[in-house]
Amino acid sequence: RGQNLREALHTWSSLSDEADALYRVLNVFLHVCDAVAFAHSRGVVHRDIKPENVMVGSFGEVYLVDWGVASLIPATGQEDPVSVSSERHTRSGVRGTPAFMAPEQAKGVLTEIGERTAIFGLGALLYFILTGHPPFEGSSASEILTRARAGLYPDPEQSERGQRAPALCRIVRKAMAPTPDERHATVLALEEEVRGFLNVG
């Protein structure tokens, strides 16, 4: 129960203090990072991180929901990996929401989908927080998928909020680099950069 992140952003946009609104939403984002990092420690990558899948409760609780297209990855921690049904992610590699997809996911390259695919998804979520739009848009689903495959998105610094937060835009661009090796190495690394932005701000 609660609001998804898109709805919460709309509610917080009415706050007179924009810095407070950004602080609130970035704290929600950090909770999502925690959920994703925990999933990775159990050998699971979400593959459909988007505003509609982030729920914010009335007491500030944050949930990352809809794990229906999750994939197994090698566990990075000592915890026992969980089991995930393979039915929805073995017939075709393209699963999730193209407007927020990493290029390797949009291309359906299963062997390249892993933790850094989720880092791209977190970057895309942060992109939405800054701009109010998904990174990949188009007049048709195929056009959106084509842009996702190419990793072609407008610079978030072109948006009004992005212009006022260039450091956050740099974090987004790194998280959404076209190839996995160019992105943050771990969710923790991304999270630390966002925390650094909050502490400086």
N, C-alpha and C positions, 0 to 999 in steps of 0.2 A: 504494500500500500504506500501511497505517496505520489510524488510527481516524477516523471522522467526528467532527465537533465535538460532537454529542450524546454519543457514547461517551467522548470525551476529557473532557467536563465531568463525566461520571459517575465517571471515574477520578480526576480532580483533586478531586472533592468529598470524597474520603477523606483528603485532606491535612489535617494538624492546623492548619496556618497558612492561614486563609481568605484573608488578604490576598495571600499568595503564589499561591494558586489563581486569584484574580481577576486578578492581574498576568499570569499565564501566559495566561489565556484572552483578556485584552484585547490582549496582544501578537499572538496569533493573529488577532484581529479586525483589528488594524492591517495585518497582512499581506494580509488579504482586501481591505481598503480599497485597498492598493497595486495588487492585481490588477485591481480594478474600475476604478481611475483609469487604469491602463494600457489597459484595454479601451476606455474612453471616448476616450482619445487616438487610438485606431485606428478610432473610429467605431462601436463595438459596445456595446450594453447587454445585460447578462446575462439579466434577467427571471425568474430562479428562484433567488435567493439564500436559502438555508436551511441549517440545521445539517448535514443529510445531504449537502449539496453542498460542504462544507468538509472537506478531508482533512488530518489532521495526521500527519506521518511520525515514525518513531522517533528521528530526529535533529533534530526541530523544524521540518522543512520543512512549508510550508503550501501547499495547492493548492485553487483554486476550480474545481470540476469541473462537468460536465453543461451544456454550452453549447447544448443542442439546441433551446431556444426563444429564443435570442438574437435581437436585432433590430439593424438598422443605424440609426445616428443620424449626423447631420453630424459629421465629425471636428473636434475642437477643437485639435489640435496640428498639427505639420508632417509627422508620419509619414504614409505612404501608408495609406489605409484598407484593411482586409482585406475579403474577400468572404464573405458568409454566405448559405447557401441560403434562399430565401424560402418554400419549400414549407410549412413548419410555422407560419408566422406571417402569412399573408395571408388565409386562408379565414375565420378567426375571430380576434377580438382577444384572447379569454380563453385565455391559455396560461401555465402555471406552476403554483404551489401556492397555492390560495386562502388558506390559513392565514397566509401571509407576504406577501400581495399588497397593493400600493398601490391606493387606490380607483380611479384611472383605468385601471389594468390590469385590475382585477376587473370594471369596466364594459365593457372591450373597446374603449376609446377610443384607437385606434392613434395618432392625431395628437398625443395628449398624453403618450405613452410616450417617455421620454428619460432623460437623466442623473439627473434628480430622482426618477424612478421607482426607479432603483437605489439612490438615497440612502434612500428609504423602506425598500427591502429590507434595506439595511445596518442601519437603525434597528430593523427587525423582528428581525434577527439579534441585535442588542444587547439587545433586549427579552427574547429567549429566554435569553440569557446571564444576565440579571438575575433572571428569574422561573422559568426552567425549563419554560416553556410558550410555544407560539406566541401571537401577539397575538390571532388570531381563532380561536375554537373554537365548536363547536356540535354538535347531535345528528345533523346530516346535512350533506352537502356543500353543499346549497343554502342552509342556514342560515349556514354558514361564509362562503359567497360573498356573501350578503346583508350580513353584518357587515363584510366586507372592502370592499364597495362603499360602505358608509356610513362606513367608517373608525372603527368602534366597537370599542374594545379596553379592557380594564380598566387603570387607571393602574398602571404598573410599580412605583410607590412603595408600593402596597398589599402588595407581596411582602416577605418577610423581608429578602432581600438589598437590595431596592430601598429599603427604609426606612433602611438603613445607607449608602446611596450616593445621596442626593437629587440631587447634581450630575449624576451619570450619568443619572438618570431625566429630568432636564431636557433633556439631550442627546438622549435617546431621543424625547421628546415633540416636539422640534423636527424631528428627522429624519423622524418619522412624522406630521407635520402633514397634515391631510386634503387640502390643495391643494398642488401642486408649488411655487408661489411662496412659500409659508410655510416651506419646508424649507431646509436648508443649500444654498447656491448651488452648491457643488462637493463632491466626495468629499474633497478636500484640506481644506476648511473643517471638515467633520465629523471628519476624522482629527486635525486640530489641536486640536479641543476635547477629544477623547479623550486625546490626549497630554498636554494641560494637566491633565486629571483625574489621570493617572498621576503627573505631576510633583508635583502638590500633595499627593496621597496618599502 
